[in-house]
Each structure stands twice: as structure tokens, then as C-alpha cells.
């Protein structure tokens, strides 16, 4: 169980499918694995399953991010948002905050992964920042670590995440992180990121200024992020997962 996003931000049909089909299925399982304590808590509240059947195994981060030292050599400094453009990703507020921030006047651009989204492009134009907002398309896997490594900062102000893997990918790339103070993101960041209220354009604006222009804060976030990211190791997660599988296989005796 990664998250319950489909129940909260998709259609009534998605919600009904989770409630009427998936919930009974989950209740027949001997064990459920969640990717964060937040997801476990919300899953338990929704499913009403026994707590001892629901476990947490953290996602790991691909070692390519820490190992990579190359960038895409874009011709401008930039703050990065990597991910899809669904409404709960909160990109309209990110654009508004960027337009209000000191970044455009300092020549710092905003880069988003994915193809140009008409609504976001129109908003950028209305805000007068279209020349500094870039949609870089869908990159191949080897290119993503280079995109991260070249960023001046990382902005991920989603309204809801079950984990927030891009947060730890940015930390592994030694990039300072700003993220939301809701759902799983504070737990994922673990005190190594700048947390903001994702509903407050004023907080996001000030966060962007700190993220890109406050050198002391930037260094502190990079240092803390490099330490924090060691927790997210696929080898450790795999070993933990197999212990749960083994316990289920022998009837819970181990």
C-alpha cells in the first residue's frame, strides 16, 4: 500500500472501487506493507485492520543519484519540480509563489518535468514568467540524476503523498529541499528540508527565496539531507520485506 491518493483526489468511482473492492481484499491478507508511517496510520484508520498485520518498509533511493556528478548543463540556474501535473501536486500555487519571489529577478528559472500542460502554461503567461518556466519533457532514467544534480534547489509542495520519493532523490543529489508540512512529507524529510504550508502562497514564496538565495540555509539543508538519505536503502528495505514474507510463510511463528 503506497497511499490512498485515489480515494481523495480522483473520481467517486475510484473511491468506490477502493471501498467496495480493495478494502475486503486487504482484510483477507495476512500482512500489508506500507511505505511510510503516515500511510500505515491512514490505512489502519480506513481499513480497520489489526495493527499487527500492517507493517512499514521504507522506499529506498536509487544509488545512481548519489553516485552521479554530472548535470544537464542547462544555460541558467534553476529550481526543480519533478513529477506529474495532477492537481494535488499543487503546481498552480508553486507558479504563483515563484512569480512573487525574488528568483525571476535574480535569473533563477523554474524547471518542471513532463510535457507542456496548457493550464500551467497559460498561468505562467498570465503571471509574466513564461520565459522562465520550462517543461523539460519525460527524461530517460539516466538523465534524471543529472537534472537533479544541476538544480539550485528542489521544490515539492504537494498536498498529499504516501511517501515522497523525489524528496530523497534530491537529498541524494546534494540539492536543498523545500517540501510540504502535510501527510508523509515531514516524516520523509526528517528535519533535513525546509517545510512550508502548501496552501500558503506567502510561505511558499519565502521558502523559495530561502531555498535559492540563503547560502547558509542551503548548506545546512544539503548537509542534513546527505545524512538523512542514508536511511533509505533498498538492501535494508528488501531484507525487512523478506522477514515479513518469511513470517507469513511460517504462520507468523518467526
C-alpha contacts under 8 A as a table, 3 or more apart, distances in Angstrom:
res1	aa1	res2	aa2	distance
1	X	4	X	7.99
1	X	32	X	7.05
1	X	33	X	6.07
1	X	34	X	4.87
1	X	35	X	6.95
1	X	39	X	7.60
2	X	34	X	5.86
2	X	35	X	5.66
2	X	39	X	6.85
2	X	162	X	5.62
2	X	163	X	7.32
3	X	34	X	7.92
3	X	39	X	5.67
3	X	43	X	7.86
3	X	161	X	7.00
3	X	162	X	4.45
3	X	163	X	7.80
4	X	7	X	5.61
4	X	8	X	6.88
4	X	39	X	7.72
4	X	42	X	7.91
4	X	43	X	7.53
4	X	162	X	7.41
5	X	8	X	5.27
5	X	9	X	5.91
5	X	10	X	7.43
5	X	160	X	7.29
5	X	161	X	7.45
5	X	162	X	7.75
6	X	9	X	5.68
6	X	10	X	5.06
6	X	11	X	7.58
6	X	14	X	5.91
6	X	15	X	6.49
7	X	10	X	6.32
7	X	11	X	7.65
7	X	12	X	7.75
7	X	14	X	6.13
7	X	15	X	4.31
7	X	16	X	7.98
7	X	18	X	6.90
8	X	15	X	7.41
9	X	88	X	6.90
10	X	14	X	6.24
10	X	15	X	7.47
11	X	14	X	5.20
11	X	15	X	6.56
12	X	15	X	5.00
12	X	16	X	6.09
13	X	16	X	5.05
13	X	17	X	6.10
14	X	17	X	5.11
14	X	18	X	6.37
15	X	18	X	5.26
15	X	19	X	6.20
16	X	19	X	5.04
16	X	20	X	5.71
16	X	21	X	7.76
17	X	20	X	5.37
17	X	21	X	5.26
17	X	22	X	6.56
18	X	21	X	5.65
18	X	22	X	4.72
18	X	23	X	6.01
19	X	22	X	6.19
19	X	23	X	5.35
19	X	24	X	7.89
20	X	23	X	6.28
20	X	24	X	6.92
21	X	24	X	6.00
21	X	25	X	6.54
22	X	25	X	4.97
22	X	26	X	6.06
23	X	26	X	5.16
23	X	27	X	6.30
23	X	47	X	6.15
24	X	27	X	5.14
24	X	28	X	6.65
25	X	28	X	5.37
25	X	29	X	6.93
26	X	29	X	5.27
26	X	32	X	7.46
26	X	47	X	7.80
27	X	47	X	7.41
27	X	49	X	6.38
29	X	32	X	6.83
30	X	53	X	6.49
30	X	248	X	6.57
31	X	53	X	4.73
31	X	54	X	5.84
31	X	55	X	7.39
31	X	244	X	7.76
31	X	248	X	7.19
32	X	53	X	6.18
32	X	54	X	4.73
32	X	55	X	6.10
33	X	54	X	5.96
33	X	55	X	4.85
33	X	56	X	5.63
33	X	57	X	6.42
34	X	37	X	7.49
34	X	39	X	6.08
34	X	40	X	5.59
34	X	54	X	7.19
34	X	55	X	5.96
34	X	56	X	4.78
34	X	57	X	6.13
34	X	58	X	7.70
35	X	39	X	6.64
35	X	40	X	7.64
35	X	56	X	5.59
35	X	57	X	5.23
35	X	58	X	4.78
35	X	59	X	6.01
35	X	162	X	7.07
35	X	163	X	6.33
36	X	39	X	5.24
36	X	40	X	6.29
36	X	56	X	5.76
36	X	57	X	6.90
36	X	58	X	5.88
36	X	162	X	6.75
36	X	163	X	5.94
36	X	184	X	6.94
36	X	187	X	7.98
36	X	188	X	7.91
37	X	40	X	4.97
37	X	41	X	6.12
37	X	56	X	6.35
37	X	184	X	7.58
37	X	187	X	7.86
38	X	41	X	5.16
38	X	42	X	6.24
38	X	162	X	6.99
38	X	183	X	6.46
38	X	184	X	5.22
38	X	187	X	7.76
39	X	42	X	5.20
39	X	43	X	5.83
39	X	162	X	5.50
39	X	163	X	7.68
39	X	184	X	7.20
40	X	43	X	5.04
40	X	44	X	6.01
40	X	54	X	6.85
40	X	55	X	7.15
40	X	56	X	6.81
41	X	44	X	5.24
41	X	45	X	6.24
42	X	45	X	5.10
42	X	46	X	6.20
43	X	46	X	5.14
43	X	47	X	5.79
43	X	48	X	7.93
44	X	47	X	5.25
44	X	48	X	5.30
44	X	49	X	5.88
44	X	50	X	7.69
44	X	51	X	6.86
44	X	54	X	7.68
45	X	48	X	5.69
49	X	53	X	7.31
49	X	54	X	7.73
50	X	53	X	5.70
50	X	54	X	7.25
51	X	54	X	5.47
52	X	55	X	7.41
57	X	237	X	5.86
57	X	240	X	6.77
57	X	241	X	6.65
58	X	232	X	6.64
58	X	237	X	6.23
59	X	163	X	7.79
59	X	165	X	7.33
59	X	232	X	6.20
59	X	233	X	7.46
59	X	234	X	6.86
59	X	237	X	6.87
60	X	231	X	7.99
60	X	232	X	4.23
60	X	233	X	4.44
60	X	234	X	4.37
60	X	237	X	6.79
61	X	65	X	7.81
61	X	165	X	7.37
61	X	168	X	6.63
61	X	169	X	6.17
61	X	172	X	7.80
61	X	229	X	7.89
61	X	232	X	5.83
61	X	233	X	6.21
61	X	234	X	6.73
62	X	65	X	6.21
62	X	169	X	7.60
62	X	234	X	7.73
63	X	66	X	5.62
63	X	67	X	6.22
64	X	67	X	4.99
64	X	68	X	5.77
64	X	145	X	6.87
65	X	68	X	5.43
65	X	145	X	5.03
65	X	149	X	7.93
65	X	169	X	6.36
65	X	170	X	7.94
65	X	172	X	5.68
65	X	173	X	5.39
66	X	69	X	7.89
66	X	172	X	4.81
66	X	173	X	5.31
66	X	174	X	7.74
68	X	145	X	6.44
68	X	146	X	6.98
68	X	149	X	7.63
68	X	173	X	7.61
69	X	146	X	7.44
69	X	149	X	6.95
70	X	146	X	5.40
70	X	149	X	6.83
70	X	150	X	7.62
71	X	74	X	7.98
71	X	145	X	7.77
71	X	146	X	4.14
71	X	147	X	5.94
71	X	148	X	7.65
71	X	149	X	5.66
71	X	150	X	4.79
72	X	143	X	7.58
72	X	146	X	5.48
72	X	147	X	5.75
72	X	150	X	6.63
73	X	150	X	7.04
74	X	77	X	7.50
74	X	150	X	7.91
76	X	107	X	7.31
76	X	108	X	6.79
76	X	109	X	6.82
77	X	107	X	7.18
77	X	108	X	5.11
77	X	109	X	6.18
77	X	151	X	6.91
77	X	152	X	6.25
78	X	108	X	5.16
78	X	109	X	4.46
78	X	110	X	5.35
78	X	111	X	6.35
78	X	150	X	7.98
78	X	151	X	5.49
78	X	152	X	5.54
78	X	153	X	7.11
79	X	108	X	7.21
79	X	109	X	6.34
79	X	110	X	5.01
79	X	111	X	6.18
79	X	151	X	5.62
79	X	152	X	5.48
79	X	153	X	4.69
79	X	154	X	5.55
79	X	155	X	6.77
79	X	212	X	7.50
80	X	110	X	6.09
80	X	111	X	4.96
80	X	112	X	6.06
80	X	148	X	7.28
80	X	151	X	6.04
80	X	152	X	7.78
80	X	153	X	6.30
80	X	154	X	4.86
80	X	155	X	6.05
81	X	110	X	7.72
81	X	111	X	6.23
81	X	112	X	4.85
81	X	113	X	6.71
81	X	154	X	6.23
81	X	155	X	5.48
81	X	156	X	6.14
82	X	112	X	5.73
82	X	113	X	5.04
82	X	156	X	7.94
82	X	166	X	7.11
83	X	112	X	7.55
83	X	113	X	6.05
83	X	114	X	7.25
84	X	89	X	7.47
84	X	113	X	7.36
84	X	114	X	6.62
85	X	89	X	6.32
85	X	91	X	7.04
85	X	114	X	7.76
85	X	117	X	7.62
86	X	89	X	5.62
86	X	90	X	7.83
87	X	90	X	5.77
87	X	91	X	7.26
88	X	158	X	6.01
88	X	159	X	5.31
88	X	160	X	6.61
89	X	156	X	7.92
89	X	157	X	6.80
89	X	158	X	4.20
89	X	159	X	6.09
89	X	160	X	7.54
90	X	93	X	5.75
90	X	94	X	6.57
90	X	157	X	6.40
90	X	158	X	5.35
90	X	159	X	6.36
90	X	198	X	7.45
91	X	94	X	4.79
91	X	95	X	6.15
91	X	120	X	7.67
91	X	157	X	7.87
91	X	158	X	7.94
92	X	95	X	5.22
92	X	96	X	6.32
92	X	120	X	6.69
92	X	123	X	7.53
93	X	96	X	5.02
93	X	97	X	6.01
93	X	198	X	7.91
93	X	199	X	7.68
93	X	201	X	6.09
94	X	97	X	5.16
94	X	98	X	6.03
94	X	157	X	7.39
94	X	201	X	7.56
94	X	204	X	7.10
95	X	98	X	5.03
95	X	99	X	6.17
95	X	123	X	7.73
95	X	124	X	6.77
96	X	99	X	5.15
96	X	100	X	6.40
96	X	127	X	7.19
96	X	201	X	7.04
97	X	100	X	5.11
97	X	101	X	6.05
97	X	201	X	5.37
97	X	202	X	6.94
97	X	204	X	5.85
97	X	205	X	4.49
97	X	208	X	7.83
98	X	101	X	5.04
98	X	102	X	7.86
98	X	103	X	6.86
98	X	104	X	7.47
98	X	110	X	7.80
98	X	205	X	6.22
98	X	208	X	7.08
99	X	103	X	7.92
99	X	104	X	6.93
99	X	127	X	6.40
99	X	128	X	7.54
99	X	129	X	6.41
100	X	205	X	6.41
101	X	104	X	7.11
101	X	205	X	5.23
101	X	206	X	7.00
101	X	208	X	6.79
101	X	209	X	6.22
102	X	105	X	5.70
102	X	106	X	6.38
102	X	209	X	6.23
103	X	106	X	5.03
103	X	107	X	6.35
103	X	108	X	5.02
103	X	109	X	7.14
103	X	208	X	7.61
103	X	209	X	6.75
103	X	212	X	7.46
104	X	107	X	5.18
104	X	108	X	5.48
104	X	109	X	6.45
104	X	129	X	7.53
104	X	132	X	7.11
105	X	108	X	7.50
108	X	132	X	7.71
109	X	132	X	4.85
109	X	133	X	6.10
109	X	134	X	7.76
110	X	132	X	6.23
110	X	133	X	4.88
110	X	134	X	6.32
111	X	133	X	5.93
111	X	134	X	4.82
111	X	135	X	6.06
111	X	136	X	6.96
112	X	133	X	7.68
112	X	134	X	6.11
112	X	135	X	4.93
112	X	136	X	6.27
113	X	135	X	5.58
113	X	136	X	5.14
113	X	137	X	5.42
113	X	138	X	6.14
113	X	139	X	7.68
114	X	135	X	5.92
114	X	136	X	6.05
114	X	137	X	4.04
114	X	138	X	4.96
115	X	135	X	5.70
115	X	136	X	6.65
115	X	137	X	4.46
115	X	138	X	6.90
116	X	120	X	7.77
116	X	121	X	6.70
116	X	135	X	5.52
116	X	137	X	7.55
117	X	120	X	5.50
117	X	121	X	5.98
118	X	121	X	5.07
118	X	122	X	6.07
119	X	122	X	5.18
119	X	123	X	6.20
120	X	123	X	5.01
120	X	124	X	6.12
121	X	124	X	5.08
121	X	125	X	6.32
121	X	130	X	6.97
122	X	125	X	5.10
122	X	126	X	6.20
123	X	126	X	5.00
123	X	127	X	6.12
124	X	127	X	5.12
124	X	128	X	6.20
124	X	129	X	5.25
124	X	130	X	4.75
124	X	133	X	7.09
125	X	128	X	5.06
125	X	129	X	5.99
125	X	130	X	4.78
126	X	129	X	7.79
127	X	130	X	7.64
128	X	131	X	7.87
129	X	132	X	5.39
129	X	133	X	6.36
130	X	133	X	5.29
130	X	134	X	7.87
131	X	134	X	7.75
136	X	139	X	7.62
139	X	143	X	5.96
139	X	144	X	6.35
140	X	143	X	5.40
140	X	144	X	6.79
141	X	144	X	5.56
141	X	145	X	7.80
142	X	145	X	6.51
142	X	146	X	7.49
143	X	146	X	5.28
143	X	147	X	6.31
144	X	147	X	5.01
144	X	148	X	6.27
145	X	148	X	5.10
145	X	149	X	6.03
145	X	173	X	7.14
146	X	149	X	5.10
146	X	150	X	6.26
147	X	150	X	5.51
147	X	151	X	6.68
148	X	151	X	5.44
148	X	169	X	7.86
148	X	170	X	6.17
148	X	173	X	6.26
148	X	175	X	7.34
149	X	170	X	7.75
149	X	173	X	5.22
149	X	174	X	7.01
149	X	175	X	6.78
151	X	154	X	6.92
151	X	175	X	6.72
152	X	175	X	6.70
152	X	176	X	7.54
152	X	212	X	6.21
153	X	175	X	5.64
153	X	176	X	5.17
153	X	177	X	6.19
153	X	178	X	7.78
153	X	211	X	5.93
153	X	212	X	5.98
154	X	170	X	6.75
154	X	175	X	6.60
154	X	176	X	6.15
154	X	177	X	4.84
154	X	178	X	6.08
154	X	211	X	7.89
155	X	177	X	6.27
155	X	178	X	4.98
155	X	179	X	6.07
155	X	208	X	7.72
156	X	167	X	7.38
156	X	177	X	7.74
156	X	178	X	6.19
156	X	179	X	4.70
156	X	180	X	6.88
157	X	178	X	7.34
157	X	179	X	4.84
157	X	180	X	4.72
157	X	196	X	7.65
157	X	198	X	5.45
158	X	161	X	6.94
158	X	179	X	7.48
158	X	180	X	6.31
158	X	198	X	6.76
159	X	180	X	7.19
159	X	182	X	6.90
159	X	183	X	7.69
159	X	198	X	6.32
159	X	199	X	8.00
160	X	182	X	6.92
160	X	183	X	5.66
160	X	184	X	7.50
161	X	164	X	5.73
161	X	183	X	6.21
161	X	184	X	5.86
161	X	185	X	6.78
162	X	183	X	7.23
162	X	184	X	5.68
163	X	184	X	5.49
163	X	185	X	6.56
163	X	188	X	6.54
164	X	167	X	5.65
164	X	168	X	7.54
164	X	184	X	7.23
164	X	185	X	6.16
164	X	188	X	6.82
165	X	168	X	5.60
165	X	169	X	6.38
166	X	169	X	4.82
166	X	170	X	6.10
167	X	170	X	5.33
167	X	171	X	6.43
167	X	177	X	6.88
167	X	179	X	7.72
167	X	188	X	7.46
167	X	189	X	6.95
168	X	171	X	4.85
168	X	172	X	6.04
168	X	188	X	7.62
168	X	189	X	7.50
168	X	225	X	7.82
168	X	229	X	5.90
168	X	232	X	7.71
169	X	172	X	5.11
169	X	173	X	6.30
170	X	173	X	4.95
170	X	174	X	6.43
170	X	175	X	5.39
170	X	176	X	7.29
170	X	177	X	6.88
171	X	174	X	5.08
171	X	175	X	5.62
171	X	176	X	6.80
171	X	177	X	7.06
171	X	222	X	6.86
171	X	225	X	4.77
171	X	226	X	5.79
171	X	228	X	7.78
171	X	229	X	6.24
172	X	175	X	7.61
172	X	225	X	7.23
172	X	226	X	6.05
172	X	229	X	6.06
174	X	222	X	5.39
174	X	223	X	7.82
174	X	225	X	7.08
174	X	226	X	6.37
175	X	221	X	7.99
175	X	222	X	5.85
176	X	193	X	6.96
176	X	211	X	6.64
176	X	218	X	5.74
176	X	219	X	7.68
176	X	221	X	5.22
176	X	222	X	5.10
176	X	225	X	7.39
177	X	192	X	7.80
177	X	193	X	5.01
177	X	194	X	6.23
177	X	211	X	7.24
177	X	221	X	6.96
177	X	222	X	7.99
178	X	193	X	5.59
178	X	194	X	4.57
178	X	195	X	5.88
178	X	196	X	7.31
178	X	207	X	6.91
178	X	208	X	7.67
178	X	211	X	6.85
179	X	185	X	6.80
179	X	186	X	7.83
179	X	189	X	8.00
179	X	193	X	6.83
179	X	194	X	6.30
179	X	195	X	5.20
179	X	196	X	6.32
180	X	185	X	6.10
180	X	186	X	7.03
180	X	195	X	5.32
180	X	196	X	5.09
180	X	197	X	5.85
180	X	198	X	5.47
181	X	185	X	6.41
181	X	186	X	5.53
181	X	195	X	5.22
181	X	196	X	5.51
181	X	197	X	5.68
181	X	198	X	7.22
182	X	185	X	6.19
182	X	186	X	6.69
182	X	197	X	7.53
182	X	198	X	7.84
183	X	186	X	7.31
184	X	187	X	5.46
184	X	188	X	6.19
185	X	188	X	4.97
185	X	189	X	6.00
186	X	189	X	5.08
186	X	190	X	5.94
186	X	191	X	7.28
186	X	195	X	7.18
187	X	190	X	5.11
189	X	192	X	5.48
189	X	193	X	5.62
189	X	225	X	7.91
189	X	228	X	7.63
190	X	193	X	7.38
190	X	228	X	7.03
191	X	194	X	7.80
191	X	224	X	7.76
192	X	221	X	5.59
192	X	222	X	7.84
192	X	224	X	4.88
192	X	225	X	5.04
192	X	228	X	6.70
193	X	221	X	5.88
193	X	224	X	7.95
193	X	225	X	7.13
194	X	207	X	7.13
194	X	211	X	7.80
194	X	221	X	7.62
196	X	200	X	7.84
196	X	203	X	5.88
196	X	204	X	6.12
196	X	207	X	6.92
197	X	200	X	5.43
197	X	203	X	6.34
197	X	204	X	7.13
198	X	201	X	7.40
198	X	203	X	7.87
198	X	204	X	6.89
200	X	203	X	5.32
200	X	204	X	6.33
201	X	204	X	5.05
201	X	205	X	5.96
202	X	205	X	5.09
202	X	206	X	6.30
203	X	206	X	5.22
203	X	207	X	5.97
204	X	207	X	4.89
204	X	208	X	6.16
205	X	208	X	5.23
205	X	209	X	6.48
206	X	209	X	5.08
206	X	210	X	6.31
207	X	210	X	5.10
207	X	211	X	5.92
208	X	211	X	4.92
208	X	212	X	6.11
209	X	212	X	5.53
209	X	213	X	5.53
209	X	214	X	7.13
210	X	213	X	5.40
210	X	214	X	4.82
210	X	217	X	6.91
210	X	218	X	7.53
211	X	214	X	6.44
211	X	217	X	7.35
211	X	218	X	6.13
212	X	215	X	7.67
212	X	218	X	7.36
213	X	218	X	7.96
214	X	217	X	5.47
214	X	218	X	6.11
215	X	218	X	4.95
215	X	219	X	6.18
216	X	219	X	5.29
216	X	220	X	6.32
217	X	220	X	5.11
217	X	221	X	6.20
218	X	221	X	5.22
218	X	222	X	6.21
219	X	222	X	5.15
219	X	223	X	6.18
220	X	223	X	5.21
220	X	224	X	6.15
221	X	224	X	5.17
221	X	225	X	5.79
222	X	225	X	5.05
222	X	226	X	6.11
223	X	226	X	5.29
223	X	227	X	6.58
224	X	227	X	5.21
224	X	228	X	6.04
225	X	228	X	4.91
225	X	229	X	6.02
226	X	229	X	5.58
226	X	230	X	7.23
227	X	230	X	5.89
228	X	231	X	6.06
229	X	232	X	5.59
230	X	233	X	6.52
232	X	237	X	7.81
233	X	236	X	5.46
233	X	237	X	6.27
234	X	237	X	4.90
234	X	238	X	5.88
235	X	238	X	5.13
235	X	239	X	6.24
236	X	239	X	5.19
236	X	240	X	6.24
237	X	240	X	5.09
237	X	241	X	6.11
238	X	241	X	5.04
238	X	242	X	6.22
239	X	242	X	5.26
239	X	243	X	6.35
240	X	243	X	5.19
240	X	244	X	6.61
241	X	244	X	5.24
241	X	245	X	6.36
242	X	245	X	4.83
242	X	246	X	5.96
243	X	246	X	5.10
243	X	247	X	6.13
244	X	247	X	5.07
244	X	248	X	6.30
245	X	248	X	5.20
245	X	249	X	6.08
246	X	249	X	4.95
246	X	250	X	6.30
246	X	254	X	7.49
247	X	250	X	5.46
247	X	251	X	6.28
247	X	252	X	4.58
247	X	253	X	6.31
247	X	254	X	5.14
248	X	251	X	5.10
248	X	252	X	5.11
249	X	252	X	7.25
250	X	253	X	6.05
250	X	254	X	7.12
